[in-house]
Amino acid sequence: MLIKKEYKNIPLDELESMTDYQRPLNYAFIEEKSKSGIFDKDAVECPKISVRNDGTRKMGDGQHTVGIVRRVGWKSIRCELRYGLTEQEENDWFAQENTKRQPQSSKRILTAQIRGTYEKNKDEQDFYNCLKTLGYKLNIYGEESGSDFKIGCSASLLNLYKEYTKSSKKEKFIECLDIHKTTFNGDPFSLQWNFLRGMFDFYETFYDEFDKKRFVESLSREKAEDIKKEAESDKRTKKTSLKYAKFFVEKYNYKISKKKQLKMSKLED
């Protein structure tokens, strides 16, 4: 579909923020930039506006600009208007435009990518659907409330997902997270990055030799908060995720024959 674009002056009162897309307003920044001697009318850039089918004008970028010119007394501003965008295409536009001027939080960018078009955000949307199928939630805007089963380290886990899929090992990524979920039941402490990465370190090292059922039985007796405290009290191991992996090996090996024990030294190889 051909997207129509034009430039024209629009009354400030007719512009609406897309709150899911944009960073919270920085009122101190607006106040500073609107001061006499600092405000430069020639440096004002056009806000990016999506005109929806119902006629509403949604700001995809430029809410701070609008706040500044409103403060100095402007009643309207020249805008770049785009017509005919779907909400998915609005998200694509946000991810493209908003990051040019000031870095956005990974939470806001990932939210936009998941709500954007599949063609431009395949990895992010496949990642999201994969985690939803497993019963996890992501720390994005509009997600269900509650911290259980919610992964706060979304950006780091997304990068790991990309590594697994690039190596054609997506099924291993899924299996590892499924074991993690069964063992720790979505405890928020277990979904912190070093804890999760430690699970993957353990899985990657021993995936062809450890007994999944025994792992679940051995580690599910432990509280995730206690695992975190004990693992991070290890002062000899430099890599934090390996502290967790070593803890998992120790608990897995408890009270089984030496022949069936996992070799801790393999984690250092």
C-alpha positions as CSV (number, residue, x, y, z in Angstrom):
1,M,0.0,0.0,0.0
2,L,1.3,3.5,-0.9
3,I,1.8,5.7,2.1
4,K,0.9,9.3,1.6
5,K,3.2,11.9,3.2
6,E,2.9,15.7,3.5
7,Y,4.0,18.6,5.6
8,K,1.7,21.2,7.1
9,N,1.0,23.3,10.2
10,I,-1.1,21.5,12.8
11,P,-2.6,23.0,16.0
12,L,-0.8,21.7,19.0
13,D,-4.0,20.7,20.7
14,E,-4.8,18.3,17.9
15,L,-1.6,16.2,18.5
16,E,-1.8,13.1,20.7
17,S,1.1,11.2,22.1
18,M,1.5,7.5,21.5
19,T,2.3,6.6,25.1
20,D,3.2,3.0,24.4
21,Y,5.9,4.1,22.0
22,Q,7.6,7.1,23.5
23,R,9.8,7.7,26.5
24,P,8.2,9.6,29.5
25,L,8.3,13.4,29.1
26,N,11.4,15.0,30.6
27,Y,9.8,18.2,32.0
28,A,13.2,19.5,33.2
29,F,14.5,19.2,29.7
30,I,11.5,21.0,28.2
31,E,11.8,23.8,30.7
32,E,15.5,24.2,30.0
33,K,15.2,24.2,26.2
34,S,12.3,26.7,26.3
35,K,14.2,29.4,28.2
36,S,14.9,32.7,26.6
37,G,18.3,32.7,25.0
38,I,18.3,29.0,24.7
39,F,15.2,28.3,22.6
40,D,16.1,28.5,18.8
41,K,13.1,28.6,16.6
42,D,15.2,27.8,13.5
43,A,16.4,24.5,15.2
44,V,12.8,23.2,15.7
45,E,12.3,19.9,13.8
46,C,9.0,18.6,12.5
47,P,7.2,16.1,14.7
48,K,6.4,12.8,13.0
49,I,2.6,12.3,13.0
50,S,0.6,9.3,11.9
51,V,-2.9,10.4,10.8
52,R,-5.2,7.5,11.5
53,N,-8.4,6.6,9.7
54,D,-10.5,8.2,12.4
55,G,-8.7,11.5,11.9
56,T,-6.6,11.4,15.1
57,R,-3.1,12.6,14.8
58,K,-0.7,10.4,16.8
59,M,2.9,11.6,17.5
60,G,5.4,8.9,16.8
61,D,8.3,11.3,17.5
62,G,8.5,14.9,18.7
63,Q,6.6,15.1,21.9
64,H,9.4,17.0,23.6
65,T,9.6,19.4,20.7
66,V,5.8,20.0,21.0
67,G,6.3,20.5,24.8
68,I,9.0,23.1,24.2
69,V,7.1,25.2,21.6
70,R,3.9,25.0,23.6
71,R,5.9,26.5,26.6
72,V,7.2,29.4,24.5
73,G,3.7,30.2,23.3
74,W,3.3,28.5,19.9
75,K,-0.2,27.4,19.0
76,S,0.8,25.2,16.0
77,I,3.8,23.5,14.5
78,R,4.8,22.3,11.1
79,C,4.6,18.5,11.1
80,E,5.5,15.5,8.9
81,L,2.2,13.7,8.4
82,R,1.8,10.1,7.2
83,Y,-1.5,8.6,6.2
84,G,-2.5,5.0,5.9
85,L,-0.1,3.4,8.3
86,T,-1.3,0.3,10.2
87,E,-0.5,0.2,13.9
88,Q,2.3,-2.3,13.1
89,E,3.8,0.1,10.6
90,E,3.5,2.9,13.2
91,N,5.7,0.7,15.5
92,D,8.2,0.2,12.7
93,W,8.4,4.0,12.2
94,F,8.8,4.5,15.9
95,A,11.7,2.1,16.1
96,Q,13.4,3.8,13.1
97,E,12.8,7.5,14.0
98,N,12.9,7.7,17.8
99,T,16.3,6.1,18.2
100,K,18.0,8.7,15.8
101,R,18.0,11.5,18.4
102,Q,18.2,9.8,21.8
103,P,18.6,6.1,22.6
104,Q,15.4,4.4,23.8
105,S,15.2,1.8,26.5
106,S,15.4,-1.8,25.3
107,K,11.9,-2.3,26.8
108,R,10.4,0.4,24.5
109,I,12.2,-0.7,21.4
110,L,11.3,-4.4,21.9
111,T,7.7,-3.5,22.5
112,A,7.7,-1.6,19.2
113,Q,9.4,-4.5,17.4
114,I,6.9,-7.1,18.7
115,R,4.0,-4.9,17.7
116,G,5.6,-4.0,14.4
117,T,5.4,-5.7,11.0
118,Y,6.6,-9.3,10.9
119,E,8.8,-8.7,7.8
120,K,11.0,-6.2,9.7
121,N,10.9,-7.9,13.1
122,K,10.9,-11.6,12.5
123,D,13.5,-12.6,15.1
124,E,11.8,-10.5,17.8
125,Q,8.3,-11.7,17.1
126,D,9.4,-15.4,16.8
127,F,11.3,-15.0,20.1
128,Y,8.2,-13.5,21.8
129,N,5.9,-16.2,20.5
130,C,8.4,-18.9,21.5
131,L,8.5,-17.7,25.1
132,K,4.7,-17.2,25.2
133,T,4.3,-20.8,24.1
134,L,6.5,-22.0,26.9
135,G,4.5,-20.0,29.4
136,Y,6.9,-17.0,30.0
137,K,6.2,-13.3,29.8
138,L,8.5,-10.5,28.7
139,N,9.1,-7.2,30.3
140,I,7.4,-5.1,27.6
141,Y,4.6,-2.6,27.7
142,G,1.2,-4.0,27.7
143,E,2.3,-7.4,29.0
144,E,0.3,-9.1,31.8
145,S,1.1,-7.9,35.3
146,G,2.9,-9.9,37.9
147,S,6.6,-10.8,38.2
148,D,6.2,-14.6,38.1
149,F,7.3,-16.1,34.8
150,K,8.3,-12.6,33.6
151,I,11.7,-12.3,32.1
152,G,13.3,-9.0,32.8
153,C,16.5,-9.5,30.8
154,S,14.6,-9.6,27.5
155,A,17.4,-8.0,25.4
156,S,20.1,-10.4,26.6
157,L,17.9,-13.4,26.2
158,L,16.9,-12.2,22.7
159,N,20.5,-12.1,21.7
160,L,21.0,-15.6,23.0
161,Y,18.0,-16.8,21.1
162,K,19.4,-15.3,17.9
163,E,22.7,-17.2,18.5
164,Y,20.8,-20.5,18.9
165,T,18.6,-20.0,15.8
166,K,21.5,-18.9,13.7
167,S,23.2,-22.2,14.6
168,S,20.0,-24.1,13.9
169,K,19.7,-25.0,17.6
170,K,16.4,-23.5,18.4
171,E,15.0,-26.8,19.8
172,K,17.9,-26.8,22.4
173,F,17.0,-23.2,23.4
174,I,13.4,-24.3,23.9
175,E,14.3,-27.4,25.8
176,C,16.7,-25.5,28.2
177,L,14.0,-22.9,29.0
178,D,11.4,-25.6,29.4
179,I,13.6,-27.5,31.9
180,H,14.2,-24.2,33.7
181,K,10.5,-23.4,33.9
182,T,9.7,-26.9,35.3
183,T,12.5,-26.7,37.9
184,F,12.1,-23.2,39.2
185,N,8.4,-22.5,38.4
186,G,8.8,-19.0,37.1
187,D,10.4,-17.6,40.3
188,P,11.5,-14.0,39.6
189,F,14.9,-14.7,41.1
190,S,15.4,-17.5,38.6
191,L,14.7,-15.2,35.7
192,Q,17.5,-12.8,36.3
193,W,20.1,-12.8,33.6
194,N,23.1,-14.5,35.4
195,F,20.8,-17.2,36.8
196,L,19.3,-17.9,33.3
197,R,22.7,-17.7,31.6
198,G,24.0,-20.2,34.2
199,M,21.3,-22.6,33.3
200,F,22.3,-22.3,29.6
201,D,26.0,-22.8,30.6
202,F,25.1,-26.0,32.4
203,Y,22.8,-27.2,29.6
204,E,25.3,-26.4,26.8
205,T,28.1,-28.2,28.7
206,F,26.2,-31.4,29.8
207,Y,23.1,-31.5,27.4
208,D,24.1,-35.0,26.0
209,E,24.9,-36.6,29.4
210,F,22.7,-35.1,32.2
211,D,19.4,-36.7,33.2
212,K,16.7,-34.1,32.8
213,K,14.4,-35.7,35.4
214,R,17.2,-35.8,38.0
215,F,18.0,-32.2,37.4
216,V,14.4,-31.2,38.0
217,E,14.1,-33.3,41.1
218,S,17.5,-32.1,42.6
219,L,17.2,-28.4,41.9
220,S,13.4,-27.9,42.5
221,R,14.0,-28.6,46.2
222,E,16.1,-25.4,46.3
223,K,14.7,-21.9,46.6
224,A,15.8,-19.6,43.7
225,E,16.6,-16.8,46.1
226,D,18.9,-19.2,48.1
227,I,20.6,-20.4,44.9
228,K,21.3,-16.8,44.0
229,K,22.9,-16.1,47.4
230,E,25.0,-19.2,47.5
231,A,26.1,-19.0,43.8
232,E,27.2,-15.4,44.1
233,S,29.1,-16.0,47.3
234,D,31.6,-18.0,45.2
235,K,34.5,-15.6,45.2
236,R,36.9,-17.9,43.2
237,T,34.8,-18.1,40.0
238,K,35.1,-14.9,37.9
239,K,32.2,-15.4,35.4
240,T,29.0,-14.9,37.4
241,S,26.9,-17.3,35.3
242,L,29.4,-20.1,35.8
243,K,28.9,-19.7,39.6
244,Y,25.3,-20.8,39.0
245,A,26.3,-23.6,36.6
246,K,28.7,-24.9,39.2
247,F,26.0,-24.8,41.9
248,F,23.7,-26.8,39.6
249,V,26.4,-29.5,39.1
250,E,27.0,-29.7,42.8
251,K,23.4,-30.3,43.6
252,Y,22.9,-32.7,40.6
253,N,25.9,-34.8,41.8
254,Y,24.7,-35.0,45.4
255,K,24.2,-38.7,46.5
256,I,24.7,-40.4,43.2
257,S,27.5,-42.8,42.2
258,K,30.8,-41.3,41.1
259,K,30.3,-43.0,37.7
260,K,27.1,-41.0,37.0
261,Q,28.4,-37.7,38.4
262,L,29.0,-34.7,36.1
263,K,32.6,-33.5,35.9
264,M,32.8,-29.9,37.3
265,S,36.0,-29.4,35.3
266,K,34.1,-29.4,32.0
267,L,32.7,-26.0,32.9
268,E,36.2,-24.6,32.8
269,D,37.1,-26.0,29.4
